[in-house]
Amino acid sequence: MSLTSPPTKSLARAPSAAELFTPKLITVLREGYGLSDLRADLFAGLTVAIVALPLSMAIAIASGVTPERGLFTAAIGGFLISALGGSRFQIGGPAAAFTVLVASTVARHGLDGLLLATIMAGLLLLAMGAFRLGSYIKFIPYPVTVGFISGIAVILFIGQIRDLLGLTIPEDPAEIAGKLQVLAASLPTINPAAVGISAASILVIVAFRRWAPQVPGILVAVVLGAVAVWLLGLPVETIGTRFGGIPSTLPAPSLPDISLAKIQAVIPDAVAFALLGAIESLLSAMVADGMTGRRHRSNMELVGQGIANIGSALFGGITATGTVARTATNVRSGAHSPLAGMFHSAFIVLFMLVAAPLASYIPLASLAGVLAVVAWNMAEKHAFVTLVRTSVGDAVVLILTFGLTVLVGLTEAIVVGFALGTLLFLHRMAQSADVEMHVPPVPGDSADVPGRPYDAATATDPDVAVYRITGAFFFGAAAMVGAVLDRIADRHKAFIIDFSAVPFIDSTAANTIAAVAHKAARHGVLTFASGATPATQRMLERHGAGAQTMTFAPTLEDAVAAAHVAVRRG
């Protein structure tokens, strides 16, 4: 039985599939695109390309592949991310966060395995977008995100020590412990010229960022390093000496070698690429939203990322994703639309056509200096310290995720960190739920005044008890609440369960309440529910707390009045 009025239907219209899966480029062109917009996007695209050129090569080298593969990724992957994604300002390309995963995949499965894993990750991202999972990526706990990003930053910096110091290393292990041992053993081979170039590059980047942020300090540092090597004939490794330079054109698209065995072997890497790519790209899109006041389409962004990764791999590129620093640069440079990201990719291709031979003079020490600065900026230092100081539970999740990222692997770190973060959340939510017992006033006493709000603090009626449940009522709290309600004294002839402070109830909790109501009915005790939302009432009724065992009232006052009437008739 119910004393409530039927719920009203919401007038809000859910967005259609066409609205959810329309690229932002189409939206911008529909709104109107003029010559001033074109000029702004051309300038922004050129500015971002100047930043992306050295970064793309440096990230590729840190990922265990040749530098041109970073350029292929920025050119093809970046173009498709901007053209087909769900953000107006997203800049895609190779990301520092992927260096660890890409390098380990290359070490275990070779270049063909990396390209296959990238294609599979693209397909997974497509599926994630198609099934509208983009909205759920944000539910990854903050300590997990800070932990694995900080761990990646540490690994990225350790990976640059070789070129920062110009060390001669016969074999570079993939594991951090082995890498550190080899680096320590190779310290006698330190190259003073490489140290000077890397230190100077870092100082130039930091100085321009502080005193002239409008100047692309990264490009200035790399160019100055290349000029110094060329003019002074410094004995340091360059792109030319280690890799033989970069090509001046994009390769023809082709598929890597594919076999069932190789597909099975790279599935874990593909899943890790897809998960990290989704997190990184949507985080970048959210940063752009915060800077511009716009809103991205998360599921369309995942679809665009998926297509971009497939395209990047077909042209020999590595994993592509949205990049926070380059996207922020794009916004600050005055971009108006996704065309800025497409122009950025076009300028990178133009650089390859015109200036590829000059890249041979770029010292690896300069690129290592660039990535050392990236690693420093990437580490969530303030957030790390804050989480450690403020919460023991968050600190445990953070440190464990960080440690697993550095010592074991990113996939394991995310899975374990997410599981622990979820358990911590459930524990906190269960603790926040509570149930209190009050006894309402008897009819006719001073508290039972018409028009006066019911005040349980003045409760005096021993026949009718009120149990207030507060907080999210789910399986974590169901046992505690059920145990309290089971202790209903036989002297009560009716009891009311007040749900007005319950924002959510799950099936376990609903089943617990239904069991309590059935038990009360067997003992001749009347059960009332007050303040339940329509969704809560439906859940309770579906699990057996229906008209035969429980009466629903819209407010606590109504439930109290109905209980008094029922007890008098009793």
C-alpha positions in Angstrom: 0.0 0.0 0.0 1.2 3.5 -0.8 0.2 6.9 0.4 2.5 8.6 -2.1 1.5 10.4 -5.3 2.8 8.9 -8.6 6.2 10.3 -9.6 6.3 12.8 -12.4 8.3 12.1 -15.5 11.5 14.2 -16.2 11.3 16.5 -19.1 15.0 16.4 -19.7 15.9 14.9 -23.1 18.9 12.5 -23.3 21.3 13.4 -26.2 20.8 11.3 -29.3 23.4 9.0 -30.7 24.0 11.4 -33.5 24.8 14.2 -31.0 27.0 11.9 -29.0 29.0 10.7 -31.9 29.4 13.8 -34.1 33.1 14.9 -34.3 33.7 18.4 -33.0 35.1 19.4 -36.3 31.7 18.9 -37.9 30.1 20.9 -35.1 32.5 23.8 -35.6 32.0 23.9 -39.3 28.2 23.9 -38.9 28.5 26.8 -36.5 30.4 28.8 -39.2 34.1 29.1 -39.9 35.7 32.3 -41.2 39.0 33.7 -42.3 39.9 35.0 -38.9 39.3 31.5 -37.4 41.6 30.0 -40.1 44.4 32.5 -39.3 44.1 31.7 -35.6 44.2 28.0 -36.2 47.2 28.2 -38.6 49.2 30.2 -36.0 48.2 27.8 -33.1 49.0 24.7 -35.3 52.5 26.1 -36.1 53.2 26.9 -32.5 52.2 23.5 -31.3 54.2 21.8 -34.1 57.3 23.7 -33.0 56.8 22.2 -29.5 55.8 18.8 -30.8 58.8 18.3 -33.2 61.6 17.6 -30.6 59.1 16.1 -28.1 57.9 13.5 -30.7 61.4 12.4 -31.5 62.5 12.3 -27.9 59.5 10.3 -26.8 60.0 7.8 -29.6 63.7 7.3 -28.6 62.7 6.9 -25.0 60.1 4.3 -26.1 62.8 2.1 -27.7 62.0 2.9 -31.4 63.6 5.2 -34.0 62.8 9.0 -33.8 60.9 9.2 -37.1 58.2 6.9 -35.6 57.4 9.7 -33.2 56.9 12.0 -36.1 54.8 9.5 -37.9 52.6 9.3 -34.8 52.2 13.1 -34.5 51.5 13.4 -38.2 49.0 10.6 -38.7 47.6 10.0 -35.2 47.5 13.7 -34.3 45.7 14.5 -37.6 43.0 11.8 -37.0 42.5 12.7 -33.3 41.8 16.3 -34.2 39.7 15.5 -37.3 37.5 12.7 -35.6 37.7 13.4 -31.9 35.2 14.9 -29.5 37.3 17.9 -28.4 37.8 21.3 -30.1 41.3 21.7 -28.9 42.8 18.2 -28.4 46.4 17.8 -29.7 47.3 14.1 -30.3 50.6 12.4 -30.7 53.1 10.3 -28.8 52.9 10.8 -25.1 55.6 10.5 -22.4 53.3 8.4 -20.3 53.5 5.6 -22.8 57.3 5.3 -23.0 57.4 2.6 -20.4 54.7 0.5 -21.9 55.9 0.9 -25.5 59.5 0.2 -24.6 58.6 -3.0 -22.7 56.3 -4.1 -25.6 59.1 -3.6 -28.2 61.6 -5.5 -25.9 59.2 -8.5 -25.6 57.5 -8.6 -29.0 59.5 -6.5 -31.4 58.3 -3.7 -33.6 55.7 -5.8 -35.3 54.3 -6.8 -31.9 54.1 -3.1 -30.9 52.3 -2.2 -34.1 49.8 -5.0 -33.7 49.2 -4.1 -30.1 48.6 -0.5 -31.1 46.0 -1.6 -33.7 44.3 -3.8 -31.2 44.3 -1.0 -28.7 42.6 1.2 -31.3 39.9 -1.4 -31.8 39.4 -1.5 -28.0 39.1 2.2 -27.8 36.6 2.2 -30.6 34.5 -0.4 -28.7 34.8 1.6 -25.4 33.5 4.7 -27.2 30.7 2.8 -29.0 29.5 1.3 -25.7 29.6 4.7 -24.2 32.2 3.9 -21.5 33.9 7.3 -21.8 31.9 8.6 -18.9 33.3 6.0 -16.6 37.0 6.6 -17.1 36.7 9.5 -14.6 35.8 7.0 -11.8 39.4 5.9 -11.5 40.5 7.0 -8.0 42.6 10.1 -7.8 45.4 8.3 -5.7 45.7 5.7 -8.4 46.1 8.4 -11.1 48.7 10.3 -9.1 50.5 7.1 -8.2 50.9 5.7 -11.7 51.7 9.1 -13.4 54.3 9.8 -10.7 55.7 6.3 -11.2 55.9 6.8 -15.0 57.7 10.1 -14.4 60.4 8.3 -12.3 60.8 5.6 -14.9 61.0 8.2 -17.7 63.8 10.1 -15.8 65.7 7.0 -15.1 65.6 6.1 -18.8 67.2 9.4 -19.6 70.3 9.0 -17.4 72.2 7.2 -20.0 72.0 10.0 -22.5 72.1 12.8 -19.9 75.5 11.6 -18.9 76.6 10.2 -22.2 77.3 6.7 -20.7 78.5 3.8 -22.8 76.2 0.9 -21.9 76.6 -2.5 -23.7 73.1 -3.6 -22.8 70.2 -1.6 -21.4 67.8 -3.8 -19.3 64.1 -3.1 -19.4 63.7 -3.7 -15.6 64.3 -0.7 -13.4 66.5 -2.6 -10.8 68.7 -4.1 -13.6 68.8 -0.7 -15.4 70.0 1.1 -12.2 72.7 -1.6 -11.7 74.0 -1.2 -15.2 73.9 2.6 -15.0 75.9 2.5 -11.7 78.5 0.2 -13.3 78.8 2.5 -16.3 79.5 5.7 -14.4 83.2 5.6 -15.2 82.3 6.1 -18.9 80.6 9.5 -18.3 81.0 12.0 -21.2 81.6 15.6 -20.0 80.4 17.0 -23.4 77.1 15.2 -23.1 76.7 16.4 -19.5 77.3 19.9 -20.6 74.8 19.8 -23.4 72.1 18.1 -21.3 72.6 20.6 -18.4 72.6 23.6 -20.8 69.4 22.3 -22.5 67.6 21.9 -19.2 68.7 25.4 -18.1 67.5 26.9 -21.4 64.1 25.3 -21.2 63.6 26.3 -17.6 64.8 29.9 -18.2 62.5 30.4 -21.2 59.6 28.9 -19.4 60.1 31.3 -16.5 61.1 34.5 -18.2 59.8 34.2 -21.8 57.1 31.5 -21.8 55.9 32.6 -25.2 59.1 31.4 -26.7 59.3 27.6 -27.4 62.2 26.9 -25.1 62.3 23.2 -26.0 63.0 23.9 -29.7 65.5 26.6 -28.8 67.4 24.1 -26.5 67.5 21.4 -29.2 68.6 23.8 -31.9 71.3 25.3 -29.8 72.5 21.8 -28.9 72.7 20.8 -32.6 74.5 24.0 -33.5 77.0 23.4 -30.7 77.7 19.9 -31.9 78.1 21.0 -35.5 80.3 24.0 -34.8 82.5 22.6 -32.0 82.6 19.0 -33.3 81.6 17.7 -29.8 82.1 13.9 -29.3 78.5 13.1 -28.4 75.9 10.8 -29.8 73.4 12.4 -32.2 70.3 11.2 -34.1 72.5 10.7 -37.1 75.2 8.6 -35.3 72.7 6.3 -33.5 69.8 6.1 -36.0 71.2 7.4 -39.3 68.8 10.4 -39.4 65.1 10.5 -40.3 63.3 10.1 -43.6 61.9 13.0 -45.5 58.5 11.4 -46.3 55.8 9.3 -44.7 55.9 5.6 -45.4 53.2 3.8 -47.3 50.6 2.2 -45.1 51.0 -1.5 -44.3 49.9 -4.1 -41.9 52.3 -5.7 -39.4 52.8 -9.5 -39.4 49.6 -11.0 -37.8 49.2 -14.4 -36.3 46.9 -15.9 -33.7 49.8 -16.6 -31.4 51.1 -13.0 -31.7 47.6 -11.6 -31.1 47.3 -13.7 -27.9 50.8 -12.6 -26.8 50.1 -8.8 -27.1 46.6 -8.7 -25.7 47.8 -7.5 -22.2 49.8 -4.7 -23.9 46.9 -3.7 -26.1 44.6 -3.5 -23.0 47.2 -1.4 -21.2 47.6 0.9 -24.2 43.8 1.3 -24.5 43.2 2.0 -20.8 46.1 4.4 -20.4 45.1 6.1 -23.7 41.6 6.6 -22.6 42.7 8.0 -19.3 45.3 10.3 -20.8 43.2 11.6 -23.7 40.1 12.3 -21.5 42.2 14.0 -18.9 43.7 16.2 -21.6 40.2 17.0 -23.0 39.1 17.9 -19.4 42.0 20.3 -19.1 41.1 22.0 -22.3 37.5 22.2 -21.1 38.6 23.9 -17.9 40.7 26.4 -19.9 38.0 27.3 -22.4 34.7 26.6 -20.8 33.8 24.2 -23.5 32.6 20.6 -23.1 34.1 17.6 -25.0 32.2 14.5 -26.1 34.0 11.7 -24.2 32.7 8.8 -26.2 33.4 10.5 -29.5 36.9 11.2 -28.2 37.5 7.5 -27.6 36.2 6.7 -31.1 38.6 9.2 -32.6 41.5 7.9 -30.4 40.7 4.4 -31.6 40.8 5.3 -35.3 43.9 7.4 -34.7 45.8 4.5 -33.2 44.9 2.2 -36.0 46.0 4.8 -38.6 49.2 5.5 -36.7 50.2 1.9 -36.6 49.4 1.4 -40.3 51.9 4.2 -41.1 54.6 2.8 -38.7 53.8 5.1 -35.8 53.5 4.2 -32.1 50.6 4.7 -29.7 48.9 8.0 -30.0 46.8 9.8 -27.4 45.7 13.3 -26.4 48.6 15.2 -24.7 48.0 17.7 -21.9 51.0 20.0 -22.5 50.5 20.3 -26.2 46.8 20.7 -25.9 47.3 23.5 -23.3 49.8 25.1 -25.7 47.2 25.0 -28.4 44.6 26.7 -26.3 47.0 29.4 -25.1 48.0 30.0 -28.7 44.5 31.0 -29.6 43.2 27.9 -31.4 39.5 28.1 -32.5 38.8 24.6 -33.7 40.2 21.1 -34.3 41.7 22.4 -37.5 44.6 23.7 -35.4 45.5 20.2 -34.5 45.3 19.1 -38.1 47.5 22.0 -39.2 50.0 21.0 -36.4 50.3 17.5 -38.1 50.7 19.1 -41.6 53.5 21.3 -40.3 55.3 18.2 -38.9 55.1 16.6 -42.4 56.4 19.8 -43.9 59.4 19.7 -41.5 60.2 16.2 -42.6 60.1 17.2 -46.2 62.3 20.3 -45.8 64.5 19.8 -42.8 65.0 16.1 -42.3 68.8 16.2 -43.0 69.3 18.8 -40.2 67.8 16.4 -37.6 70.9 14.2 -37.9 72.9 16.9 -35.9 70.5 16.8 -32.9 72.4 15.5 -29.8 70.6 12.8 -27.8 71.8 14.6 -24.7 69.5 17.6 -25.7 66.5 15.3 -26.2 67.3 13.6 -22.9 67.3 17.0 -21.2 63.9 17.7 -22.8 62.5 14.5 -21.4 64.1 15.2 -18.0 62.1 18.4 -17.8 59.0 16.6 -19.0 59.4 14.0 -16.3 59.9 16.6 -13.6 56.7 18.5 -14.7 54.8 15.2 -15.1 55.4 14.0 -11.5 52.5 15.0 -9.3 54.7 16.2 -6.5 52.3 18.5 -4.7 49.4 16.0 -5.0 51.6 13.1 -3.9 52.6 14.9 -0.7 49.1 16.1 0.0 47.6 12.6 -0.3 50.3 11.1 1.9 49.6 13.7 4.6 45.8 13.8 4.6 44.6 10.2 4.5 46.2 6.9 5.6 43.9 4.9 3.2 44.7 7.1 0.2 48.4 7.1 1.1 48.4 3.3 1.0 46.7 3.2 -2.4 49.0 5.9 -3.7 52.3 4.4 -2.6 51.3 0.9 -3.6 50.3 2.1 -7.1 53.5 4.1 -7.4 55.7 1.2 -6.3 54.0 -1.3 -8.6 54.3 1.1 -11.5 58.1 1.5 -11.0 59.0 -2.1 -10.0 56.4 -4.3 -11.6 54.3 -2.8 -14.4 51.7 -0.2 -15.2 48.9 -2.7 -15.9 49.3 -4.4 -12.5 49.6 -1.0 -10.8 46.3 0.2 -12.3 44.4 -3.0 -11.6 45.6 -3.4 -8.0 45.3 0.4 -7.3 41.8 0.5 -8.7 40.8 -2.5 -6.6 42.2 -1.1 -3.4 40.7 2.3 -4.1 37.3 0.7 -4.7 37.5 -1.2 -1.4 38.5 1.9 0.4 35.6 3.8 -1.1 33.1 1.0 -0.2 34.5 0.9 3.4 34.1 4.7 3.8 30.6 4.6 2.3 29.6 1.7 4.6 30.8 3.7 7.6 28.9 6.8 6.5 25.6 4.9 6.6 23.8 4.9 9.9 20.5 3.9 11.5 19.0 5.6 14.6 15.9 4.7 16.6 13.4 7.3 17.8 9.9 7.0 19.4 7.3 9.4 18.0 5.0 11.5 20.3 1.6 10.0 21.3 -1.4 11.7 19.8 -2.5 14.7 21.9 0.7 15.5 23.7 2.4 18.9 23.4 4.6 17.8 20.5 1.7 16.6 18.4 0.5 20.1 17.3 -1.1 20.5 13.8 1.3 22.3 11.4 4.3 21.8 13.7 7.1 19.7 12.2 7.6 16.3 13.7 10.5 16.3 16.2 11.8 12.9 17.2 13.7 14.4 20.1 10.4 14.8 21.9 9.4 11.1 21.3 7.3 9.5 24.0 5.1 6.9 22.3 6.4 3.4 23.1 4.1 1.7 20.6 5.5 3.3 17.5 9.2 3.5 16.8 11.0 5.4 14.0 14.2 4.1 12.5 16.1 6.7 10.4 18.6 5.4 7.9 21.1 8.0 6.6 23.7 7.7 3.8 24.0 5.4 0.8 22.3 2.1 1.6 24.1 -0.6 -0.2 25.5 -4.1 0.4 28.4 -2.7 2.5 26.0 -1.2 5.0 23.1 -3.7 4.7 24.4 -6.1 7.3 24.8 -3.4 10.0 21.4 -1.8 9.3 19.7 -5.2 9.1 21.1 -6.2 12.5 19.8 -3.0 14.1 16.3 -3.4 12.6 16.2 -7.1 13.6 16.4 -6.0 17.3 12.9 -4.6 17.2 11.4 -4.9 20.6 8.1 -6.9 20.9 6.5 -4.0 22.8 6.4 -1.9 19.6 3.2 -2.4 17.7 4.4 -0.5 14.6 7.7 0.9 13.3 8.6 3.4 10.6 11.7 3.3 8.5 12.6 6.8 7.4 14.3 6.8 4.0 14.4 10.6 3.4 18.2 10.7 4.0 18.9 7.7 1.7 20.1 8.8 -1.7 20.6 5.3 -3.1 19.6 1.7 -2.3 20.8 -1.4 -4.0 19.3 -4.9 -4.3 21.1 -6.3 -1.2 19.8 -3.5 1.0 16.3 -3.7 -0.5 16.3 -7.5 0.2 17.4 -6.8 3.8 14.5 -4.4 4.4 12.1 -6.8 2.8 13.3 -9.6 5.1 12.8 -7.3 8.1 9.3 -6.3 7.0 8.3 -10.0 6.5 9.7 -10.9 10.0 7.7 -8.0 11.5 4.6 -9.1 9.8 4.9 -12.6 11.2 5.1 -11.1 14.7 2.1 -8.8 14.1 4.1 -5.6 13.9 3.1 -3.0 11.2 5.8 -1.6 9.0 5.8 1.8 7.4 8.3 3.5 5.0 8.6 7.3 4.8 10.4 9.7 2.5 11.4 7.0 0.0 12.2 8.3 -3.5 10.3 6.7 -6.4 13.4 4.7 -7.3 13.9 3.5 -3.7 10.2 2.5 -3.5 10.4 0.5 -6.7 13.5 -1.3 -5.6 11.9 -2.2 -2.3 8.7 -3.4 -4.0 10.6 -5.5 -6.4 12.4 -7.3 -3.6 9.2 -8.2 -1.7 8.5 -5.1 0.5 5.1 -4.6 -1.1 1.6 -3.8 0.0 1.3 -7.0 2.1 4.2 -6.1 4.4 4.9 -2.4 4.1 3.0 0.9 3.8 4.7 3.8 2.0 4.1 7.4 3.1 5.5 10.5 1.4 6.7 12.2 4.7 7.6 11.1 8.2 4.6 13.1 9.5 2.2 11.1 7.3 3.8 7.8 8.3 3.5 8.7 12.0 -0.2 9.7 11.6 -0.9 6.5 9.7 0.9 4.4 12.3 -1.1 5.9 15.1 -4.4 5.2 13.3 -3.4 1.6 12.6 -2.3 1.0 16.2 -5.6 2.4 17.6 -7.6 0.1 15.3 -5.3 -2.7 16.1 
